[in-house]
């Protein structure tokens, strides 16, 4: 497999985790569904009501919760790496700066260009990633 296609598939896999683990149920033709099918059904209903590239309050809140959880996982991994390599939190600021740069590129370049994400959603997504990183740095490191 082409390495570029593989990296796109890996990125798409992580991007769609909130879709696959959507915990709320939907009734579709009288049957109760959860997970991805429920997510896709809810997304289709929202977009039929309020337009393309819109998520509505419930889906937006769910996606932002997933972003905050992802930031928490990153914080844990970065702390582990910093402790393992340096025996302290010395590397955390550099790791967090790299993460903020990556999230900025993702939210303000990649997602608008490839997924049609609007600017407001980019800002909310960026804040939901960066705020936990900043809070952790202020509380635990500085």
C-alpha positions in Angstrom: 0.0 0.0 0.0 1.1 3.5 -0.8 2.5 5.2 2.4 0.5 8.3 1.7 -2.7 6.4 1.4 -1.8 4.5 4.6 -1.3 7.7 6.5 -4.6 9.1 5.2 -6.4 5.9 6.3 -4.8 6.1 9.8 -5.7 9.8 10.1 -9.3 9.0 9.0 -9.5 6.2 11.5 -8.7 8.5 14.4 -10.9 11.3 13.0 -13.9 9.0 13.0 -13.5 7.6 16.5 -16.4 9.8 17.8 -18.6 8.6 15.1 -18.0 4.9 15.9 -18.4 5.3 19.7 -21.4 7.6 19.7 -23.3 6.5 22.9 -26.7 7.9 22.2 -29.3 5.7 20.5 -31.6 6.4 17.5 -34.7 4.7 16.4 -34.5 4.0 12.7 -37.6 2.4 11.2 -38.7 1.2 14.6 -35.4 -0.4 15.6 -33.0 1.0 18.2 -29.4 1.6 17.1 -26.3 2.9 18.8 -22.7 3.6 17.8 -21.9 4.6 14.2 -25.3 3.9 12.7 -27.0 6.1 15.3 -24.4 8.8 14.7 -24.9 8.8 11.0 -28.7 8.8 11.3 -28.5 11.8 13.8 -26.1 13.6 11.5 -28.4 13.1 8.5 -31.4 14.5 10.5 -29.4 17.5 11.7 -28.1 18.3 8.3 -31.6 18.0 6.7 -32.9 20.5 9.3 -30.1 23.1 9.5 -27.8 22.5 6.5 -24.6 20.9 5.3 -21.5 20.9 7.4 -23.6 21.5 10.5 -23.6 19.2 13.6 -26.3 20.6 15.9 -25.9 21.0 19.6 -25.9 17.3 20.7 -23.4 16.1 18.0 -21.2 19.2 18.5 -21.1 18.7 22.3 -20.3 15.0 21.8 -17.4 15.8 19.4 -16.0 18.4 21.8 -16.1 16.0 24.7 -14.1 13.6 22.5 -11.6 16.4 21.7 -11.1 17.0 25.5 -10.7 13.3 26.1 -8.1 13.2 23.3 -6.3 16.1 24.8 -6.3 14.2 28.1 -4.8 11.1 26.5 -2.2 13.3 24.8 -1.3 14.9 28.2 -0.9 11.5 29.7 1.3 10.2 26.9 3.4 13.4 26.8 3.9 13.3 30.5 4.9 9.6 30.4 7.4 10.4 27.5 8.8 13.4 29.3 9.2 11.4 32.5 10.7 8.4 30.8 13.2 10.4 28.7 14.2 13.2 31.0 13.0 12.1 34.5 11.0 15.3 34.8 8.4 17.4 33.0 11.1 19.3 31.2 10.0 18.3 27.7 6.3 19.0 28.2 6.4 22.6 27.0 8.1 21.5 23.7 5.7 18.6 23.2 2.7 20.8 23.9 3.9 23.5 21.5 4.3 20.9 18.8 0.8 19.6 19.6 -0.7 23.1 19.4 1.0 23.7 16.1 -0.4 20.4 14.8 -3.9 21.1 16.0 -3.8 24.6 14.5 -2.8 23.2 11.1 -5.5 20.5 11.4 -8.3 22.8 12.5 -7.6 25.9 10.4 -6.1 24.3 7.2 -6.8 20.6 6.8 -10.4 20.4 8.0 -11.6 23.5 6.2 -9.9 22.5 3.0 -10.8 18.7 2.9 -14.0 18.5 5.0 -15.6 22.0 4.5 -15.4 22.8 8.2 -16.4 26.4 8.9 -14.3 28.9 10.9 -16.5 28.9 14.0 -16.2 25.1 14.3 -12.4 25.3 13.8 -12.2 27.8 16.7 -14.3 25.7 19.1 -12.4 22.5 18.2 -9.0 24.3 18.6 -10.0 25.6 22.0 -11.3 22.2 23.2 -7.8 20.7 22.3 -5.6 23.6 23.5 -7.4 24.7 26.7 -6.7 21.3 28.5 -3.0 21.5 27.5 -2.7 25.1 28.7 -4.5 24.3 32.0 -2.3 21.3 32.6 0.9 23.3 31.9 -0.2 26.0 34.3 -1.2 23.6 37.1 1.3 20.8 36.9 4.5 22.3 35.3 4.7 26.0 35.9 
